[in-house]
Amino acid sequence: MGLIDYFLLGLLGRLYYPNAVIAAIMLLLVPLSAITAVEVSIIISARVNDVRTAQQLGSLIVIPFALIYVLGEINAFPLTVLYLLILSVVILVVDIVLFRLSITMFNREEILTRWK
């Protein structure tokens, strides 16, 4: 973003970044997505018996976010601030549900004795 600002400052007469879309993505969507990934990993590790299986299943959390990216690139999902805020609220609700679910499913002593 810094290089883009450097090269476009002369052409546009202003800095292109940061803008509202990037702010919504970086300040809302990225942290909420990271929380989602951690919570899904906790739930998966609480249910499987093997570390490798937990790692492989945990990597599947990338699929919904890749789908959102592809939908944004083909303009099926407009990348406007309003839609990004709506998506942030949806991910926040999912995070709250996953947090409650992970609290009920996580049992550290059982996980430590069951994993090989």
Secondary structure, 3 states (H helix, E strand, C coil): CHHHHHHHHHHHCCCCCCCHHHHHHHHHHHHHHHHHHHHHHHHHHHHCCCHHHHHHHHHHHHHHHHHHHHHHHCCCCCCCHHHHHHHHHHHHHHHHHHHHHHHHHCCHHHHHHHCC
